[in-house]
């Protein structure tokens, strides 16, 4: 009886060892399977996967947007977020004081989320259901995109940059330091009243002649950006009151500003830049 009991114990030990070996082997296989899987960062970006780039430049100089314009802009940027392609990187740059005269660094960035499981599998990431992907996109919007965008657009935000509006310098800096390629996108949200130590539109006489004359000035050689060829450019033009009077006495209409910037963009390679007027509470053509 003792011999049989001892034999049973040996068999149990062998059996347990086999189970443990199989279990450990299974864990090892799972770990091996997970190795090399692509993972997104906290902003939903897969660094090694192909990425289209969208760079948004927001002019935060005074006067800032009123509440109605803020709501209109926020609706626009919500739609922009919702329509991002999978892994498309959206970077938001502003004209805040610490950006002037330096490399334009994004205030924040997010990436477009997968809309179906096949897109996740294509970048070698862990499988996910459509429902999970929808919730993930919503969480990224609520916790990353919406709060950051609201802070930038808020009329009540205490910005360190209240005066200068160096749009020409910022576009030049974005082209120099951001990897925009044909098929990428540049969005500019501004009243387009350039105001820097170099050039002051509307405030200084002859600082904003027609672009055909402006581009011949020596100063333009220091402001000219790298080519915008192949890049989709969209301008959200913030409407102001008082063209032709007071601080804006040297530009006479919104159309005069629009014409200058359209000629500037086309001259630098943008094929068909679009302009969207942001009126008081309305975004329109």
Secondary structure, DSSP 8 states (H G I E B T S, - for coil): -HHHHHHHHHHHHHHHHHHHHHHHHHHHHHHHHHTT-B---TTS--TTS---EEEEEE---SS---HHHHHHHHHHHHHHHHT--TT-EEEEEE--GGGTTS----SEEEE---SSHHHHHHTTB----HHHHHHHHHHHIIIIIHHHHHHHH-TT---S--S-B-HHHHHHHHHHHS---TT-EEEEEE----BSSS-BTTTSTTTT--HHHHTTSGGGGGT--S--TT-EEEEEEE--S-TTSGGGTT---HHHHHHHHHHHHHHTT-SS-EEEEE-SS-EE-
